[in-house]
Amino acid sequence: MVTTIELVAAAWRKSSYSGGNGGNCIEVAPGFPGVVPVRDSKDPEGPALLFSATAWESFLTAVRAGDFG
């Protein structure tokens, strides 16, 4: 089953780790039940990846634990 999610009116927000230097940043759009849309902040018109809410939470937990160095 393929589900289409409309992201045109999404309220994107940048990572709290994003600096003001325009570096490598991501944006997420909260408010989509069960999924977390993620995109590259340098390419806001580009594609977005959709992660399950469970996968996204696991990723955040690993980041906070320092699992990625």
N, C-alpha and C positions, 0 to 999 in steps of 0.2 A: 504494500500500500504506500503510495506517495502522497504526502501532504504538502500543499502549497501554503506558505506563510507570507503575507504581505508586509514588507518592511519599509514601505515608502514613508509612513508617518511614525516610524520608530523613534523613540527618544534615546539617541545614542549618548553614551558617556565614556570618557577616556579613562584608562587605567590610572589609579592613584599613583602609580610609579612613573607616570609620564612626566617628563620635564618640559620646560618651555622651549627646548632646543629643536623641536620637530623631529626627534629621533624615532627609533623603532617603537611604536606604540600600538596598542589595540584599543578598540572600543567595543563595548557590550550594550545590548539593548534589553533592559529588563521588561517584564510585564507580559511575557509570552509563556503561557502555562506549559510546563513540561520541557521546554527547550530554551537555550540561551544563544541568541545570534551574536556572532563575533565577526568583526571586520578590521582591516588595516586602516588606521587613522590617516595614513598618507594617501589612501585611495578610497575616499568615501563613496564614490560612485561604482567601485569595483564589487566583486562578489563578497558575500558573507557566508561564513560557515555556521552551521547549526549543530550545537551539541546538546545532548540530553542534559536535563538539569542535574541528574545524578553524576554523569561524567564530568560536568563542569565543576560541581562541588568537590569531587575527588581530585581534580586538577588543582583547585584552589587550596585544598588541604595539603597537597604535596608541595605546592609553592611555599606556603606558610611554614612548612616543616623543613624547608631548605633542601628538598630532595633533588633540585636541579642545579645545585652549586651556587 
